Amino acid sequence: MSSQEMEQIIQEYGDDIYRFCFHLTGSREEADDLYQDTFVKAIQIGHRLDRGGNIKSFLMGISVNLWKNRTKKDKRRRELIPEVSYESAEWVISGQNDPLGNILEQDVGRDVMTAVKQLPDKQRVVVLLHYTQDYSTGEIAGILHIPRGTVLSRLAKARPLNGQEISFLNDRFRDGKTYLPFTYFAGSTPENNYTPSQPYTIVIESNHVSGQEPGYMKLFIPCGGADSPRPIKLRQRGSDGKWFLWEQYLLTGVRTPKSEDPWA
């Protein structure tokens, strides 16, 4: 790989890779090291890079592998030595502004980072790739070289959300679309700005096609901002009979609430 090719790749994907490294490590210093090591490794194994493939996914995979290896080696050290807070860490690069501030200006804050860091390592990687990089479960499976079912399992660890995790989810809807989850509660409509009725109720429906495909179940959730119920697809794991979310189309194509609709 030529230096010109690498410069072009850094120009195009550098911000996304740095953001991901920061989310993964939760520390400016560690993110800086991981970011630089990612591109050094990319240069070393550049001959394996498919120029016509997904270069960003290739780089993400390198970052994950380097981070996993470093975590194993440094686990004991990091337990003994306090990490430098991303708020207090200094960034010293001659002639440049703070790149983290530029990249993350509208990005996650302390609560989100704390919530992410509380997750087990394997689950953290999958959550970050899915929710901050918008990778599908199939793409994540390819990046991490694991079955898609494993990705779904790590995304679907069922447990109550705490306040920090709720903050993390809220961050995903920071572009004025915080109303999206409420569109699926009974009583929510664009006219009442998706204010659900109480007690809070979500209706899940089935029909004659729901169980046609062996091992899968197609269900439907009515949405106050859509003309028809939205489908979700579950898959059953053969070893224990448990069901997992396999596909969903819940967060797109929902009508804007009246208070935010300039044409209302």
C-alpha positions in Angstrom: 0.0 0.0 0.0 1.5 3.3 -1.0 1.6 6.4 1.3 -0.7 8.2 -1.1 -3.3 5.4 -0.8 -3.0 5.4 3.0 -3.4 9.2 3.2 -6.6 8.9 1.1 -7.9 6.2 3.4 -7.2 8.2 6.5 -8.8 11.3 5.0 -12.0 9.3 4.2 -12.3 7.0 7.3 -10.0 8.5 9.9 -12.7 10.4 11.9 -15.0 7.3 12.1 -12.1 5.1 13.2 -11.0 7.5 15.8 -14.5 7.9 17.2 -14.8 4.1 17.4 -11.5 3.8 19.1 -12.5 6.4 21.7 -15.9 4.7 22.3 -14.1 1.4 22.7 -11.4 2.6 25.1 -13.2 5.5 26.9 -9.9 7.3 27.1 -8.2 9.9 24.8 -4.7 8.5 25.4 -5.7 4.9 24.7 -7.9 6.0 21.7 -4.9 7.8 20.3 -2.6 4.8 20.6 -5.2 2.4 19.2 -6.0 4.8 16.3 -2.3 5.0 15.3 -1.7 1.3 15.8 -4.7 0.5 13.6 -3.3 2.3 10.6 0.2 1.0 11.2 -1.2 -2.5 11.1 -3.3 -1.6 8.0 0.0 -0.6 6.3 1.6 -3.9 7.3 -1.2 -6.1 6.0 -2.3 -3.8 3.2 -1.8 -6.6 0.7 -4.8 -8.3 2.3 -7.1 -5.3 1.7 -9.7 -5.7 -0.9 -9.7 -2.3 -2.6 -13.2 -3.0 -3.9 -14.5 -4.2 -0.5 -15.5 -2.4 2.6 -12.4 -0.6 3.7 -14.0 0.9 6.8 -15.1 -2.6 8.0 -11.5 -3.8 7.4 -10.1 -1.1 9.6 -12.7 -1.6 12.3 -11.8 -5.3 12.4 -8.1 -4.3 12.9 -9.1 -1.9 15.8 -11.1 -4.6 17.5 -8.4 -7.2 17.3 -5.7 -4.8 18.6 -8.0 -3.7 21.4 -8.8 -7.3 22.4 -5.1 -8.2 22.5 -4.2 -5.1 24.4 -7.0 -5.7 26.9 -5.8 -9.2 27.6 -2.3 -8.1 28.2 -3.0 -4.9 30.2 -6.0 -6.1 32.2 -4.1 -6.3 35.4 -2.3 -3.1 34.9 -5.5 -1.2 34.1 -7.1 -2.5 37.3 -4.2 -1.1 39.3 -3.6 2.2 37.5 -6.4 4.7 37.3 -7.4 5.7 33.8 -7.0 9.2 32.6 -10.4 10.9 32.2 -11.3 12.0 28.7 -12.2 15.3 30.3 -8.9 16.0 31.9 -6.6 14.4 29.4 -4.4 16.8 27.4 -4.0 16.6 23.6 -0.7 17.9 22.4 -0.2 18.0 18.6 1.7 20.9 17.3 -0.4 23.2 15.1 -3.6 21.2 15.4 -6.9 21.7 17.3 -8.2 19.0 19.6 -9.3 16.3 17.1 -11.5 14.6 19.6 -13.4 17.7 20.3 -13.9 18.2 16.6 -14.9 14.6 16.0 -17.1 14.2 19.0 -18.5 17.7 19.3 -22.0 16.4 19.0 -21.3 12.9 20.2 -21.6 10.9 23.4 -21.0 12.3 26.9 -19.9 11.0 30.2 -23.0 9.0 31.0 -22.9 7.2 27.6 -19.3 6.3 28.0 -19.8 5.0 31.5 -22.7 2.9 30.4 -20.7 1.4 27.5 -17.7 0.7 29.7 -19.9 -1.3 32.1 -20.6 -3.8 29.4 -18.6 -7.0 29.0 -15.9 -6.6 26.4 -17.5 -8.9 23.8 -20.9 -7.2 24.2 -19.3 -3.7 24.1 -17.8 -4.3 20.7 -21.0 -5.5 19.2 -23.0 -2.7 20.7 -20.6 0.0 19.5 -20.5 -1.4 16.0 -24.3 -1.6 15.8 -25.4 1.6 17.6 -22.5 4.0 16.8 -21.4 2.8 13.4 -24.8 1.6 12.1 -23.5 -1.8 11.0 -26.1 -4.5 10.5 -25.8 -7.8 12.4 -24.6 -9.5 9.3 -21.8 -6.9 8.8 -20.8 -7.2 12.4 -20.6 -10.9 12.0 -18.2 -10.4 9.1 -16.0 -7.9 10.9 -15.7 -10.1 14.0 -15.7 -13.5 12.2 -18.5 -14.8 14.4 -21.9 -16.3 13.6 -24.7 -13.8 13.1 -26.7 -15.5 15.8 -23.8 -14.7 18.3 -24.1 -11.1 17.3 -27.8 -11.1 18.0 -27.3 -12.8 21.3 -24.9 -10.2 22.4 -27.2 -7.4 21.4 -30.2 -9.0 23.0 -29.0 -9.6 26.5 -32.3 -9.0 28.3 -32.0 -7.1 31.5 -33.6 -3.8 32.9 -32.0 -0.6 31.6 -30.4 1.7 34.1 -30.3 5.5 33.8 -26.9 5.5 32.1 -28.0 3.0 29.5 -31.1 5.0 28.8 -28.9 8.0 28.2 -26.9 5.9 25.7 -30.1 5.0 23.8 -31.3 8.6 23.9 -28.1 9.6 22.2 -29.0 7.5 19.2 -32.0 9.8 18.7 -30.3 13.1 19.4 -31.1 14.4 15.9 -34.6 15.5 17.0 -36.1 12.0 16.8 -36.4 11.1 20.4 -40.0 10.5 19.8 -39.4 7.3 17.8 -39.7 4.8 20.6 -42.9 6.4 21.8 -44.6 5.8 18.4 -45.1 2.2 19.3 -47.0 2.8 22.5 -50.8 2.6 22.4 -52.5 6.0 22.0 -49.5 7.7 20.4 -50.2 9.7 17.3 -48.5 12.6 15.4 -51.4 14.9 16.5 -50.7 14.4 20.2 -46.9 14.4 19.6 -46.7 10.7 20.4 -47.9 11.0 24.0 -48.8 7.4 24.9 -51.9 6.4 26.9 -51.4 5.1 30.4 -50.8 2.4 31.5 -48.1 2.1 28.8 -49.0 -0.6 26.4 -47.3 -2.1 23.3 -49.4 -4.4 21.2 -47.8 -7.3 19.3 -49.8 -9.0 16.6 -49.6 -12.2 14.6 -51.4 -13.3 11.5 -51.6 -16.3 9.1 -48.1 -15.8 7.8 -46.4 -15.4 11.2 -45.3 -19.0 11.6 -45.0 -20.2 8.0 -41.2 -20.3 8.0 -39.8 -23.1 10.3 -37.6 -21.7 13.1 -38.8 -18.1 12.6 -41.7 -16.1 13.7 -42.9 -12.9 12.0 -44.8 -10.5 14.3 -46.2 -7.0 13.8 -46.2 -4.0 16.1 -48.7 -1.2 15.4 -47.1 2.2 15.0 -49.0 5.5 15.6 -46.8 7.2 12.9 -47.2 4.6 10.2 -50.1 3.3 8.0 -49.5 -0.3 8.8 -48.0 -2.4 11.7 -44.2 -2.7 11.5 -42.8 -6.3 11.1 -40.2 -7.8 13.3 -38.7 -11.3 12.8 -37.7 -13.6 15.5 -35.4 -16.7 15.2 -35.6 -19.7 17.5 -32.3 -21.3 18.7 -32.5 -25.0 18.4 -30.4 -25.8 21.4 -32.7 -24.4 24.0 -35.8 -23.1 22.2 -35.2 -19.5 23.0 -36.3 -16.8 20.6 -34.1 -13.9 19.5 -34.7 -10.7 17.5 -33.5 -11.4 14.0 -34.7 -8.5 11.9 -36.6 -5.3 12.6 -37.7 -2.2 10.7 -38.9 0.0 13.5 -36.9 3.3 13.2 -37.5 4.5 9.7 -40.4 6.0 7.8 -42.3 7.3 10.8 -44.3 10.5 10.5 -43.0 13.6 12.2 -45.0 14.7 15.3 -47.2 17.8 14.8 -45.0 20.0 17.0 -42.0 19.4 14.7 -43.8 19.4 11.3 -43.4 22.8 9.5 -46.4 21.9 7.3 -48.8 21.0 10.1 
